[in-house]
Amino acid sequence: MNLPLFELTEKFIALSDFRPATEKIYRAAARAFIRRFEDLSLEQVDREKIIEWRKQLLDDGLSKRSWNTYSSHLKTIAEFGIDEGLVDLQRNPFKKTSVVPPKRRKKTVARSAIERARDLLLLLEQDELKEQKRAKITPAWFWLIVFETFHLTGIRLNALLSIRLQDIDLEENLIVIRGELEKTHREFAVPIPTALYPHLIRLLDTAVSCGFEPADQLFNVNRFSSHYRREVMNDNQVEAMYTKLIRMTGVRMTPHRFRHTLASDLMRQPDRNIHVTKQLLNHSNLATTMEYIEPDYEVMRDAMNDRIEAAKPKHRQRARVDYGAPAPAITKAPSHHSTPALTGTRAPAAESVQASPRALPAPNAGREQRSAIRQPERSEPLTGPDLDEVAQQVRQLSQLLSSSGLDQLLRSGHSMTTETRLQASPARISPVSRFEVRSKSG
């Protein structure tokens, strides 16, 4: 039995419980196959012909993701035909015909673009009220509510189309999404954000005034404008509105991008919770939720900058002598020798100088700042040792030199250390701290 592909596809859809959107994809894949192979049946198309078809489509500009959609759905149809005995095939020709698509960055809608689109819809609404004629996106008030619902809740397109009047629970502030048309086939509820509440009240009031029944589709533009002739609003009408909005704002935005935007925004918050995000988006697993989240590039940039700062060497701050501070006092233990001590100004020993830490000057400090390290002007006159006392000490030293014969050495230009003199006449010379007597020429 060789059933034509299109008939095989319809039989497969009839036996399955697919959403309308899923049925649409299967039929699109079958039509693409028929356009290429016309009246050829699956038995007449082998894997080599499928590969040639794939190459042609990719060369013509078809994306790898689109080809994988064709390949996956046609493989499922062929597998159904083989299992049911509707085609004479031993091997599925679509097996291993998919390609690896590039991993694209998740698409989100910038906040500025959302505000621009909102302002545009508000302006169109005002023009409709003022001019009493249809705007390019009409009725603007209705599409503004649709726009805000997608943006604030992140629900899927099919979920919005499935909402009935009775699915809005104002007492619990919830929107109930039925599982019949939901992708995961699970019923769930979406909290109504405060910003969305007045929009839904307006939609409900208008729907009741138009005679809506509890089980009627709530988001149905055909019931709110005589411009449309359909009974039920479908995804094509929503996509047509977004096409106009994109053209007028210059920014790509779709209901699905709003889902990515919501997930990314929630995970940027300080109290982020991926499980809350998963439940709100009605995902089956966390892996799917993670794919929806756009990386936070600001956090990544901060982490990279922190790494660079951490790698820099840590320099110790050097201590500097503050020359503007008063010199520390020099204390000297009293000598037990008979030689009188010399008093007056004298260079302090190196070990007695205490270095005071001082902050490093700024790199661009001028000459005025550098001059701050000079000696400050003294407000009081300098005080020196008593002159009579100094004269007395000089006379004593002169007598000591004369009695020891050192004055003759000084006049002759020779030098002699205390150690040498002590060896020559230890009894006549009082020891003085080690010093060296040098000639004037030295």
Residue, then its C-alpha position, 0 to 999 in steps of 0.5 A: m500500500n502506497l499512500p500519498l504523503f498528503e493523505l498520509t499526513e492528514k490520516f496521521i493528524a486525524l489520529s493524533d490530538f494536536r493543537p491547531a498550531t502543531e497541525k499547521i506545522y505538519r501540513a507545511a512540511a508535507r506541502a514543502f515535500i510535495r513542491r519538491f518531489e511532486d507526485l513521487s511517493l515516499e517509496q520513490v524517495d531515498r535518503e540521497k534525494i532527501i540530502e540533495w533537497r536539503k542542500q538546495l534549500l540551505d543554498d537558497g537561504l532556508s535556515k538550518r532550524s527550518w530544515n530541521t523542522y521539516s526533517s523532524h515532522l516528515k520523519t514522524i509522518a514516515e515512521f507512522g506510515i511504516d508502523e501502520g503498514l501504509v507505506d512499503l518502506q524498510r527504512n525511514p529516509f528522513k533518519k539522520t538528515s538533520v543538521v546542527p543549527p548555530k546557537r543563537r543569542k536569546k532575543t529579548v525586547a529592550r525596555s526603551a523599545i517596549e516604552r516606544a511601542r506603548d507610547l505609539l499605541l496610546l497615540l493611535e488610541q487618542d487619534e481614533l477617539k479624536e478623528q473617529k476613524r480607524a488607525k493603522i492598528t485598530p482598534a488601538w485600545f484593544w491591541l494595547i491590552v493585548f500588548e500589555t498582557f504579553h509583556l506583563t505575563g509572558i504567556r504564550l500566543n495560544a494561551l492568550l487565544s484560549i482565554r475565555l471570559q470566565d477564565i478571569d478570576l478577579e477575586e483571586n487576581l488570576i488568569v486561568i489557562r486551560g490545558e487543552l490548547e496549552k503547549t504542555h497540555r497542563e492547566f495553570a494560573v497566571p497572577i494578574p500584575t497590578a499594572l495589568y489589572p486596569h486593562l483587564i477591567r476595561l476589556l471585561d467591561t467592554a466584553v460584557s457590554c457587547g453581550f459576551e457569554p462566560a464561555d466566549q473567547l475574551f481576546n477576540v478583536n472580531r467582536f470589538s470592531s466591524h472591520y473584522r469578519r471572523e468569528v474567532m481571533n486566530d494567531n494570524q491576526v495577532e502576528a499581523m498586528y505585531t508586523k505593523l508594530i515592528r514596521m512603525t517602531g523599527v524594533r523586532m518584537t513578538p509574543h515569544r520574545f516577551r517570554h524571554t524578556l520576562a524570564s531574563d528580567l525575573m532572574r536579574q532581580p536580587d531575590r530571583n528564583i528560577h523555580v518561580t520563573k519556571q512555574l510562571l512560564n509553565h515549563s516542563n523542566l528547568a533546562t528549558t527555563m535556563e534557555y530562556i534567560e539572557p545573560d546579564y552582561e553587566v554582571m559578567r563585565d563586573a566579574m571580569n573587572d574584579r578579576i583584573e583588579a585582583a591580579k594587580p600586585k599589592h604595593r606597600q606604602r613606604a614610610r617617609v620622614d616628615y621634615g616639617a616635624p621638629a627633630p627628636a630630642i637626643t639623650k646621652a648617658p653621662s660619661h664617667h670620664s674626666t673629660p668635660a662633655l661638649t654641648g651644643t648642636r650635633a648630628p644625631a646618631a642614625e639609630s636615634v632617628q624615628a621615621s614618621p610615616r607620611a602619605l604619598p603626594a598626589p602624582n600631579a602635585g605641583r611645586e607648592q606641594r613639594s615645597a611643603i617638606r622644607q624646614p618651616e620658618r621658626s617663629e622664635p629665635l634660635t637658642g644656642p649653648d652658653l658662650d662662657e661655658v663653651a669658652q671654658q671647654v675650649r680652654q680645657l681642650s687646648q691645655l689637654l692638647s698642649s700637654s700631650g704634644l698633639d698641638q705640634l702634630l696639628r701644626s705639622g699637618h700630620s694626623m694621629t688617632t687617639e688609639t696611636r696616641l694612647q699607645a705612645s703615652p697612655a698615662r698622660i692622655s684621657p681617653v675621648s670617644r674615638f675621633e680622628v684628628r686630620s690636617k686642614s688639607g684633608 
